[in-house]
Amino acid sequence: MFDALIKKLQSSTYITLETTPGHSPQFSPIVEKIAELKLQNYVDAFTTTDNPLAKLKYNALFAAKMLQDKFDKPVIATMSMRDRNKIALQSDLLGANEVDVRAILALTGDPATISDQPHAKGVFEADSSMLLDIISAFNSGMNYAGKPFSIKPKEIYPFAVVNSFAKNPKTLQKKMQKKIKHGALGIITQPVYDLENAKLLLELMDKANSECCNDAKSSELILGLFPITKLRTAQFLSTHVPGINVPDSWLEALRVASTKGEEEEYKVGFELSKNLFDELKALHPKIHLMTANKFDLARDILQ
């Protein structure tokens, strides 16, 4: 299952869809919605998020297991450094390994200061590079302290993330190189909203691979896309989310459309997002689609 996914990532069209477990003891309604829309037929894999924005959600590893069991497709489960020390990280990886949750997206995590849990404290023993190193150790048959396991874990497939925009693009390349050096097979970008931005990211990734690996390509860039169908969403992303650039042309088009009503606003935003998806797919058919569980929107983009 995972070998086939990595082969697609490295040589073919590769589409993943993000799922966000809810503030609920049940993940099954999300699974049922995906099945109802037959979204599994449009993607190569799913991902599950891990308490994004430090808000309490259903566990990403359990959610990944449920999706894999239902659709017989690989799932990339997110793990955040915010909530676990190196003991808990390794314990979770060991448990996930036996039930074949073996693709892991390593994140440092959003700060605990924005959590919905009073006085929550972040762990942050290190950034996501530590988790990538732990995975490398597991794949060598030992724990992070260098002690061999009595039974070697099944292979784990590590992924990482990077911003899609920076005033100094060289900083993005350096971050890509760091993730590659620590073993990431795929690096997912924050949402991209401009074809030229995507081209620049691909150039930076090529340089990062070249400098890390003597021209051998060891990691693939996966372009993130978050469809925008409301002006206020575009304004929020543009103003408050570092590492993302929403073009002025999108903001103006959505502003004009919003004066004509919600239906026109949605129509214009969808057309912008759908056209960009098609352009990105033609440029570099390795895309991670994020829709905040708006799975009807995901189906319409993917169709």
C-alpha positions in Angstrom: 0.0 0.0 0.0 2.6 2.6 1.1 5.2 1.4 -1.4 2.7 2.0 -4.2 1.9 5.5 -2.8 5.6 6.5 -2.7 6.1 5.2 -6.2 3.2 7.4 -7.4 4.7 10.3 -5.5 8.0 9.9 -7.3 6.8 9.1 -10.8 3.1 9.8 -11.4 0.0 11.9 -10.5 -0.3 12.1 -6.8 -3.4 13.6 -5.1 -4.1 13.6 -1.3 -7.1 15.0 0.6 -6.9 16.4 4.1 -9.4 15.3 6.7 -9.7 17.2 10.0 -11.0 15.0 12.9 -13.6 17.0 14.9 -14.2 17.9 18.5 -16.1 14.7 19.0 -15.6 11.1 20.3 -16.7 9.9 16.8 -14.8 10.1 13.5 -17.2 7.8 11.7 -19.4 10.6 10.4 -16.5 12.0 8.4 -15.7 8.5 7.0 -19.3 8.1 6.0 -19.4 11.5 4.3 -16.3 10.6 2.3 -17.9 7.3 1.3 -21.2 8.9 0.3 -19.4 11.3 -2.1 -17.1 8.5 -3.3 -14.1 10.7 -2.7 -11.8 7.7 -2.4 -12.1 7.3 -6.1 -10.5 10.7 -6.8 -7.5 10.6 -4.5 -4.4 8.4 -3.9 -4.4 8.9 -0.1 -5.9 10.9 2.7 -4.3 12.8 5.6 -5.5 13.4 9.1 -4.6 16.5 11.1 -3.4 16.6 14.7 -5.2 19.1 16.9 -4.6 22.0 14.5 -4.4 25.5 16.0 -3.9 23.7 19.3 -7.6 23.0 19.5 -8.7 19.7 21.0 -9.8 17.1 18.3 -10.1 13.4 17.8 -6.8 11.6 17.6 -5.1 11.6 14.1 -3.7 8.1 14.4 -7.0 6.5 15.2 -8.7 8.5 12.5 -6.0 7.3 10.0 -6.6 3.7 11.0 -10.4 4.1 10.4 -9.9 5.6 6.9 -7.4 2.9 5.9 -9.7 0.1 7.0 -12.7 1.6 5.2 -11.2 2.6 1.9 -8.1 0.4 1.7 -6.0 3.5 0.9 -3.0 4.8 2.7 -3.4 7.6 5.1 -0.7 10.1 6.2 -1.2 10.8 9.9 0.0 14.1 11.3 2.1 14.1 14.5 2.9 17.3 16.3 5.9 18.0 18.5 3.8 20.4 20.6 1.9 17.6 22.4 4.5 14.9 22.9 8.0 14.3 24.3 10.3 11.8 22.7 8.9 9.0 24.8 5.3 9.6 23.7 6.3 10.1 20.1 8.1 6.7 20.0 5.3 5.0 21.9 2.7 6.3 19.5 4.8 5.2 16.5 5.2 1.7 17.9 1.5 1.3 18.4 0.7 2.7 15.0 3.3 0.5 13.3 1.5 -2.7 14.2 -1.8 -1.6 12.8 -0.1 -0.2 9.6 -0.5 3.5 10.2 3.0 4.1 8.8 3.0 7.3 6.8 3.6 10.2 9.2 3.5 14.0 8.6 6.0 15.5 11.1 5.0 19.0 12.4 6.4 21.2 15.0 2.8 22.4 15.7 1.0 25.6 16.5 1.7 27.3 19.8 -0.2 26.1 22.9 -0.9 29.7 23.8 -3.7 29.7 21.2 -5.3 26.5 22.5 -8.9 26.2 23.6 -7.7 24.3 26.7 -7.1 26.6 29.7 -3.4 26.9 30.6 -2.3 24.3 28.1 1.5 24.0 27.9 3.4 23.0 24.8 6.0 20.3 25.0 8.3 21.2 22.1 11.3 19.1 23.0 12.6 20.1 19.6 11.1 20.9 16.2 9.8 18.4 13.6 13.3 17.4 12.7 13.5 15.3 15.8 10.5 13.3 14.8 12.0 12.7 11.3 15.2 11.5 13.1 13.1 9.2 15.3 11.5 7.7 12.2 14.9 7.2 10.7 16.1 5.4 13.8 13.0 3.1 13.7 13.6 2.3 10.1 17.1 1.2 11.1 15.6 -1.1 13.8 16.4 0.9 16.9 14.8 3.6 19.1 16.0 7.2 19.3 18.4 6.3 22.1 20.1 3.7 19.9 18.7 0.6 21.6 17.7 -2.1 19.1 14.1 -3.4 19.1 13.6 -7.1 19.6 11.5 -7.0 16.4 12.3 -4.4 13.7 9.4 -2.0 13.0 7.8 -2.1 9.6 9.0 0.8 7.4 7.7 4.2 8.3 7.3 6.8 5.5 8.0 10.4 6.7 6.6 13.6 5.3 7.1 17.3 6.2 5.8 20.7 5.5 7.1 24.1 4.3 5.7 27.6 3.8 4.6 28.5 0.3 5.9 32.1 0.4 8.7 34.1 1.9 10.0 37.6 1.2 13.4 35.9 0.9 12.9 32.7 -1.1 16.3 31.4 0.0 14.9 30.8 3.4 12.4 28.4 1.9 15.2 26.5 0.2 17.1 26.2 3.4 14.0 24.8 5.2 13.5 22.4 2.3 17.1 21.2 2.6 16.8 20.7 6.3 13.7 18.5 5.9 15.4 16.5 3.1 18.5 16.0 5.2 16.3 14.6 8.0 14.7 12.1 5.6 11.4 13.5 4.4 10.2 11.7 1.3 7.6 14.4 0.5 7.4 18.0 1.5 3.9 19.6 1.5 3.6 23.3 1.0 1.2 25.7 2.6 -1.6 26.7 0.1 -0.4 28.1 -3.2 -2.5 30.7 -5.0 -0.3 31.7 -7.9 1.2 29.6 -10.7 4.4 31.7 -10.7 4.7 31.0 -6.9 4.4 27.3 -7.6 7.1 27.5 -10.3 9.4 29.2 -7.9 8.8 26.6 -5.2 9.7 23.8 -7.7 12.9 25.6 -8.6 13.8 25.9 -4.9 13.0 22.3 -4.3 15.2 21.2 -7.2 18.1 23.3 -5.8 17.5 21.9 -2.3 17.6 18.3 -3.6 20.7 19.0 -5.6 22.6 20.6 -2.7 21.6 17.8 -0.4 22.0 14.8 -2.6 24.5 15.6 -5.4 21.8 16.0 -8.0 19.9 12.9 -7.0 16.3 13.6 -6.3 15.5 12.2 -2.8 12.3 14.2 -1.9 9.3 15.4 -3.8 7.4 18.7 -3.5 3.7 18.4 -3.0 1.8 21.7 -3.7 -0.9 22.6 -1.2 -4.2 24.0 -2.3 -6.9 25.4 0.0 -9.9 26.6 -2.2 -11.2 30.0 -1.3 -14.9 30.7 -1.8 -15.3 33.7 0.5 -13.7 37.2 0.6 -13.3 37.1 4.3 -11.3 33.8 4.0 -9.0 35.3 1.5 -8.5 38.4 3.7 -7.8 36.3 6.7 -5.2 34.1 4.9 -3.6 37.2 3.4 -3.4 39.1 6.6 -3.1 36.7 9.4 -1.4 33.5 8.2 2.4 33.8 7.7 3.9 31.9 4.8 0.9 32.3 2.4 0.4 34.8 -0.3 -3.1 35.5 -1.7 -2.7 37.6 -4.9 -4.4 41.0 -5.1 -6.2 39.8 -8.2 -8.0 37.2 -6.1 -8.9 39.7 -3.3 -10.3 42.1 -5.9 -12.3 39.5 -7.8 -13.8 38.2 -4.6 -14.5 41.8 -3.3 -16.4 42.7 -6.5 -18.3 39.4 -6.4 -19.2 39.8 -2.7 -21.1 43.0 -3.6 -23.4 40.9 -5.8 -24.3 38.3 -3.2 -23.1 35.1 -1.6 -23.9 33.0 -4.6 -21.8 35.1 -7.0 -19.0 35.3 -4.3 -18.9 31.4 -4.1 -19.0 31.1 -7.9 -16.1 33.4 -8.5 -14.0 31.8 -5.7 -14.7 28.3 -6.9 -13.8 29.2 -10.5 -10.5 30.8 -9.3 -9.7 27.7 -7.1 -10.8 25.1 -9.7 -8.8 26.8 -12.5 -5.7 27.0 -10.2 -6.1 23.3 -9.3 -6.2 22.4 -13.0 -3.2 24.6 -13.8 -1.2 23.2 -10.9 -2.0 19.6 -12.0 -0.8 20.4 -15.5 2.4 21.9 -14.1 3.2 19.5 -11.3 0.6 16.8 -10.7 1.4 16.3 -7.0 -1.2 18.2 -5.0 -2.5 18.1 -1.4 -6.1 19.4 -1.2 -7.3 21.0 2.0 -11.0 22.0 2.3 -11.6 22.1 6.1 -13.9 19.0 5.7 -16.0 20.7 3.0 -16.1 17.5 1.1 -18.7 18.6 -1.4 -16.3 21.3 -2.4 -13.5 18.8 -2.6 -15.5 16.6 -4.9 -16.3 19.5 -7.2 -12.6 20.5 -7.4 -11.4 17.0 -8.0 -14.0 16.0 -10.6 
